[in-house]
Amino acid sequence: MTDKQAKLESKARKFVKKEYAIWLTTVGPNLAPQPRPVWFIWDHDSFLIFSQPHTHKLKHIKLHPNVSLHFNADKTRDEDVIVYGGTAEIDTSVPPAHKVQAYMKKYRAGIEAMGATAQQFSQEYSVAIRVRPTSLRGW
């Protein structure tokens, strides 16, 4: 690994730890990119995202599992652009969101701000999406 790649990976890990949302870009049936912000956690070797069951992003992932993920970059704070390429899949082995401790630690306040309990959130956002990174680029 080059020094440049090692620095980029270090910066990416910092973004993963500090950022509240990430942009998930799927590809629609017309092959147009479809970006949307989502809540996420890093779970072992992949991103874990929960979705409502009847969303376009799930349909897109089933048709075209290659996705990208990126963070907002604020050039006024001299932040880098970090973009992951990856493969997305529906992961039926994941417990409900309210039973994923790291997810609840990060998003409990946000869920409460939505006027929902953790269990209600889990019922509404009942589909786990796992994105396994295959590439990382940035500048």
N, C-alpha and C positions, 0 to 999 in steps of 0.2 A: 504494500500500500504506500502511495506517495504521501509526502507531508501535506500536500494540498488536500488530498482525499481524507486524510486523518483529521485535519482541521475542520473540514466540512462535516464529517460525521460527528465530531464533538459539538459543533454548533447545532446540528440537527437534534442531537440528544437534549440539548438545553431547551430548544423550542418544544420538543415533545413534553418535557417536564413542566414548562411554564404556561403554555398556551391553553386557553379554555376551549377553543373551537379550531377545527381544521376544515379546509375546503376539500370536499370529495367531488371529483369530476368523473362522471360516468359517460358512456356514449349511448345516445338514443338510437331508435330504430332507423332514423335518417342519417346516422353516423355523425351527427353534430354533438360537440361536447356539451354536457349538462352539469355545470358546477353548482354545488350547494354547500352551505356551512353545516357541519354536524359536530355533535359532542363525541369525544373519543377518549380512550385510555390506551396506553401501551401495555399489552398483555403478553409477557414472555418475549415472543419474537415477531409480534404483529400488532396492528391496530385493531381495537375492538370498538364497534359502533353499534348502537341500537336504533332500530327503525320501526315505524308503524308498518303494519303488514301489507298495505295496499298502495305502496308508493311507486312512483315511476323508477326511482333508483333501483329498487329490487328487480323490476322487470328488465332494466338496462343491464344489471349485473348478470342476470341469467342468460341474456343474449350475448353480451360482450363483457367478460370478466376482467379485462384489463382496464385499470383505473389509474388516476393520479390523485395525489393528496398534496396540498400546499398550505402554508400559513400566510396570514396577512404579514406584509413586510412594511415597516415604517422607516423610510429612508431618513426622516428627521432624527431618528434615534440610531442611525447607521446600522440598521438591521439587514441581514442578508436575506436573499430569497432562497427558500428551501423547498424542493419539489421531490416527492417520492413517486416512483412508478411502482405499480403493484398489481397483484391478482386478488380479486375479491371473491368471496364465496359466502353463502348463507351457512352459518355454523349452528347446527341444531344441538350440539353438545354443550353449549354455554347455558349456565343457569339464568334465570330471570335477572334483569338489571338490579333489582333491589337486593339480590343475594351476591352480587359482585362487589366485594368490599371496596376495592379501589375506585370503582365507578361511583359508588354512593358517597365516598369521601370527597370526590371531586365535584359531584353535581347535586348533592342533597339540597343545598341552598337554592340552586337554580330550579330544581323540581318543585320545591315549596313555593318559590316565586311564581311558578305557573299555576299555583292553587291546587296542586296534586300531592298525594302521598307517594311514597316510594313504591308501594304496591300498585297504586293506580297508574303510575308512570310505566311500571313493568307490564301491566296489562295492555296499555296503549302502544308502547314501544316494545313489542314482543318478539321482534326478529333481530337476531344477532348477525351482524356482518363482520367478517374477519378479512382484513386486508394484509396480505403478506408482501412486504416490500421486495421488489426485484431490482430497483435502481434508486440512486440518489444523485441529484444534481443541484447546483446552486451557484450563486454569484453574488 
